[in-house]
Amino acid sequence: MENIAFIGLGNMGGPMAVNLLNKGFKVSAFDLSADALAKVAAAGGRAASSAADAAEGASVVISMLPAGKHVQGLYLGDEGLFARLPKGTLVIDCSTIDAGTARKVADGAQEKGLAMLDAPVSGGTAGATAGTLTFIVGGAADDLSRARPVLEAMGKNIFHAGGAGAGQTAKICNNMLLGILMAGTAEALALGVKNGLDPKVLSEIISKSSGRNWATELYNPWPGVMDNTPASRNYAGGFMSELMLKDLGLAEETALQSHAANPLGALARNLYEEHVHQGNGKLDFSSIVKHFHSLD
């Protein structure tokens, strides 16, 4: 079994590290949050004093960080991990960042004789806890073959999107569509309720009709329609609206750089930007329904 360093133990990274421990991997973990570290230590992991300490003796390094600047800061430069890791170490970055930064970090890894994959995830906190995440991977096929047993300990589906950065591009395309679908579903339900329909009945109709989508079937944004979703616990947990705004911003940046049309993605980004600025950034992204209908 590989010795794994896990850097970044937030809502996603923490459960992922615990799943690795549950599958028999040795995990040395680091996070700036003492509480997050304590949870992994309680599951049998080693709480490291720094990222460098966590990586000491590791054959695999996994990171789950908020943004591209954090990923660059962790790996690149004279004080970065790439300057410390022995040749042949496998590095898997599961953060969702821009593809350009992912390629820059991958180039830095190659210069040091390291194997690098960008492997952002889909599935949310529930998938991270259950070990059913989808990994969307960019990098060399041989490196993915080596990484597969590690990824399978945390996820259910593993896709090879292409070379370095391809995982990030595919992830932001998926999340752009997710943001559009959630906003559209919220708008449709609000329209129905405004005109006297029961949101649960309308959701059932949509889920069996041509408007069916992931939000109506598995992640309904209307309170009380579906158990065990953020909408039924005051939008706590799940995927925060501010993170959806970040991903929609990444999609818009990518569209601008590649001269691709992005009208619906841009509109969804504007909706989430207003939603976050109204103080809803920490709420699950399905709370966008508040934009269309008062739930008070």
N, C-alpha and C positions, 0 to 999 in steps of 0.2 A: 504494500500500500504506500502511496505517495505521502510524504510529509508536506503539509500545506500551510502556507501563510495566508491569512485572510485579513485584508485591510478594508475597513468600512463596515460597521455592524449596525446600520440603521434598520428601518422597517423591513427592508428586503435582505440586506446582508446578514443580519443577525440570524434569522431563521435558516438561511442558506448554510451558514457555518454550522449550525446545530445539526442539520441534516447530514452534512459530511461526517460529523462526529458519530451520528447514529448509524452510519454505514461503515464505521470502523476506521476512518481516516484519522490521522493525528493532525490536529489543527492548532497552530499558534496564531492568535488573533490580536488585532490592535484597532482601537477606536478612541477618539477624543472623549467619548462618554464613558465614565466609570460604570454607570448602570448597564450600558450595553455590553461592556467587557465582562461584567459580573455574570450576566445571563449565559454567555458562552462558556465561561469558566465553570458555572454550575452544571453545564451539560458535559463537562469533561475536557474542555479545551484549555490551552495555556494562555493566560492573559499576559501579553507582551507589553513592555514599557514604551515601545516605539515601533514604527513600521520596520525599521532596520532590525530591531530585536526579533520581531515576528518572522522576518525573512531568513534569519540565521539558520542554516541547515535545511532550508526548505527546497524541495525539488519543483514545487509548483507554487506560484504566487497568484492569488485572486484578489481583485480590487472591485469595490462597489462604492463609487464616490459620486458626489452631487453634480459636478460639471467638469468640462475639459481642462480648466485651469488647475483643478485639483489633481487630475490624472497626470498632467505634465509635471506638476510640482512633486508628485510622488516618485516618478520614474526618471525624469531627465535632469541633466545638470550634474555638477561635481558632487552634490549631496544627495542625488537621487538614487533609487535602488539599483538602477542599471549599472551604476559605477561599483556596486558591491556584489551583485549576484554572479555566481560562477557560470561559465559558458554551459549552455545546454539547459539551463533553467527554463521551465515553461511558465509564461506569464499570460494570464487570462483576465482581461479587463471587462467586467460586466456592467460598467457604468453606461448610461445613455448620454453620449456626447456627439459633437459634430464629427463627420467622417474625416475632415481635414486633419483635425487633431489626432484622431485614431491612426491615420497613416503616418503622421509625424512621429508619434510614439513608436509605432511599429518599425519605422526606419531606424530609430535610435536603438531599439532592441536588436535589430539585425546587425548593426555596427558592432555590438558587444557580443555577438554570437549567441543570442538568446532567441527562443521561440516565442512568438507573440500572437495572440488571438484577441480580436474585439468580439465580445459575446454578450451583447445586451439581451435582456430578458423580457418576456411578456408573461402575464399571468397574475400580477399583483401580489399583495401581501398574503392572500389566501393560498395562491400557488406556491409562494416561497415557503410557507409553513408546511403545506402538504407535500412538498417535493415534486410538484407537477408543472414546474415552469417550462416555458418554451425558450430555448436558447437560439439566437439568430447570429450565426458566427461568420466572421470575416477572417481570412488568413489562409495559410497553406493547409492542404488536405492532410498531409502527414502529421502536422501539429494537431489538427483536430482529432485524428485517430488516437493520438496519445492522450488527448484531453477527454475523450469520450467517457471513459469510466468515471472520471471526476464529475463531469457534467450530468451524467446519468444518476448520480447520487442526489442531485438537486432538482432534476427536471424530467419531464416526460417526453418532450419533443426536441430534437436537435436538427437544425437546418444549416447547411453550408451555403451561405449567400454568395460567396465569391472571395476575392482577395482582400487584403487589408482595407478596412473601412467599409466594406460591403455590408457587414452586419449592422453597422450604425445607420447606413442609408436605408436598408430594409426596415429597421426598427422605426425610424421616424416616418416612413411612408405608412406603416401600420398605425402608428399613434396619431398621425394626422387624420386618417380615416376614422379612427376611434373617436376623436374629438368631434368631428363632423357628425358622426352617427349619434353620439350622445346628445349633442345640442339639438339635432333634428328630432330625436325621440322625445326629448323634453318639451320641445315646442309643440309637437303633435299631441302629446298627452294634455298639455295645458290648454290647447284649443278645444279638445274634447270635453274636458272638465268645465271649461268656461261655458260650454253649451249643454251642460247637464248630464254628461256621460259619467259613468262610474269608471275611474282609472284602471281598476282591476279588470273589468269587463273589456274595456278598450284595449288594454295590453294583451289580453288573450286573443282578441280579434286580430290585432296586428301580428301577433306571433304565429298565427295560422294563415296569414295572408301575405301579399306581396311586399308589405312594408317590414316584414320580420327582419330582425338583426340581433346582434349579441346583447345589446342593451335591453331590449324588450324580453328576451328569452332568459337571460342569466343575470342581469345587473340592472334591474329596473330602477329608474331614478325617482319614482314617485313613492313617498312614504306609505308603508302598510301594504303595498302590492305584493312584495316578495320578501320572505323571511331571509335572514342572514345576509342582507346586503347593507351597505352603508346608509342607504336611504331610510332603512328601518331602525337605525340607531343614531339619528340626527347627523348623518353623514360623517361620523367618526371612523377613522381607519381608512383602509383602501388606498387609493391613489390620489394624492393631494392635488387640488386644483392648480396650485402654483407649479407643480411638476408637469401637469398637462400643458400649462402655458409655456413652460420651458421647451417642451418637445415640439409644440406648434411653432415656436420661434425658430427652432432648429430646422424644421421643415421649410419655413419661409426663407431662411438664409440659404438653404440648399437650392431652393427654387430660383432665387435671385442669382446665385453663382452659376447655375447651369442653364439659365434663361428658360426655365420651365414655367408654364402657367400654373397659378396657385390661387385662384379666386375663392374657392370654398374653404381652403385651409386658412387663407388670410382672414376670412370672415369669422371662422371659428376662433382664431387667435384673438381677434378684436373682442369677441364675446367673452372669452376667458380672461382677457386683460382687464376688462371692466369688472367682471365678477371678482377677480382677485383684489382689485383696487377698492372694492366695496367691503373688504375684510373677510373674504371667504377663502383665502389662499390655503389654509390648513384643512379645510373641509374636502371630502372626497369630490372628485371631478363631476360626479353625477348631480351634485348640488347646483349645477348650472340651471336646473329646473327653476330655481328661485328667480332667475332672470326673467322667466316667462310667466310665473304665477306666484303670488304671495302664499306661503304655507303657514303663516301665522294665524 
